[in-house]
Amino acid sequence: MMRISNRITITSIKQCTLDGDGRQESRSRHCRTSTLNHSDFEAVHRAVDHRNGSILTLSAAVLVMVLAFTSFTVDIGWITLTLAQMHNACDAAALAGATELGQGTGLASAFNAEEIQSLSTYAASSIAAENAAGGLDSTYIDAAQDVRLGQYQWLADEQRWAEVWGAKPYTLIEVAVHRDRGSALDINGNVLDGPLPLFFAPVIGQFDAGLGVVAAAAIMPGGGFRISSESSLRSNILPIALDEVSWNNMLDGVGGDDYEFNAELNQVAESPDGILEVNIYPTGSSALPPGNRGTVDIGSPNNSTSDLKRQILEGINADDMAWFGGELRFDGTPLELNGDTGVSAGIESSLKEVIGQVKAIPLFTSVSGPGNNATYVISRFVGVRVMAVRLTGNPNKRQVTVQPAPYSDATVVKGRTEIRSDSIFTTPALIR
């Protein structure tokens, strides 16, 4: 029978010493081979096995943490993406709703407050529905709960803007988009506003996330006009000024009502429409200096008849506005404009071409000097629709008749001024 020794020689484990003072060149190195018995070897083996087991346990724990973190990242990314999509849909909806608000402003508004609310809400919900978000093909807005209207007002005493809900005419709209209710269903029974389902969070018992965003947009009362030097924008300003007294009298009920505008046909007819008119051709007006019929230079002080005709037909351009540093403001220091000589028959054809169109005209509080030396002090600009023009024939029958009309364009800049019945407005902008 073969006998197995219980002593195992491990030649790779050596203990070495140096003789004497450790100088290797003069002293020989003596090493001896150590031996381990069988029980010692088993102890070493158990230690190695124990270490391997610890590493496996630690690796498994780290793997679980990595998977959990990855799952958490995926769900957070999904929530972030959905919120961004909801914000885009909500912003677009608010701007779409605000686009309708201008039709409800002014004395000659096309729609009353209730109609504007309906139009704005419909526009907001329609645009939202065109935007996908959070795995749904469209974004849902509840007209009864998610939209409200009011005014964006400048509070002069407090020097701040305020959101006044319910105030009319509406100039402000707020839209909310919800993914936290689950109360709306489409015709197929799919939830339109329910919480956002998550991918991995259900493992820890979190099956969805409730989300909600809000946006508000407004049209703001204008305090002037701005056109940058490189811009192709135009301000639809009629270069004919009217005295503020005559305008205010018309607002107070003094004036004729001989014309109406048919929006469907885009035509003016000789028929009353309940909106008073004013003639801005100031024949014999004592409010004007001799030789001047109310035209003003918006641009070069040497404006010719051809300049007036261009501005009537095409509006004020960047070159015209450059004479004022690119901006005409009337909500701060008084705005002064030079006068031009007369409202002549030379611009009659141009004025007739814009009958039915909406323009802005300057109102002046005072004027000094004759003819080309006249200086008008402008208090504000108002929106008008050109209704009738006649600059030839009997002087007593000459007219440039206009009626109040809502005015808004991209060149109007926000002014720190109150909302009036004849305010001009900016185009819609997000305020939050």
Secondary structure by P-SEA (a helix, b strand, c coil): cbbbbcccccccbbbbbbccccccccbbbbbbbbbbcaaaaaaaaaaaaaaaaaaaaaaaaaaaaaaaaaaaaaaaaaaaaaaaaaaaaaaaaaaaaaaaccccccccccccaaaaaaaaaaaaaaaaaacccccccbbbbcccccbbbbbbcccccccccccccccccccbbbbbbbcccccccccccccccccccccccccccccbbbbbbbbbbbbbbbcccccccccccccccccbbbbaaaaaaaaaccccccccccccccccccccccbbbbbcccccccccccccccccccccccccaaaaaaaaaccccccccccccccccccccbbbbbbcccccccaaaaaaaaccccbbbbbbcccccccccbbbbccbbbbbbbcccccccccccccccccbbbbbcccccccccccccbbbbccccccc
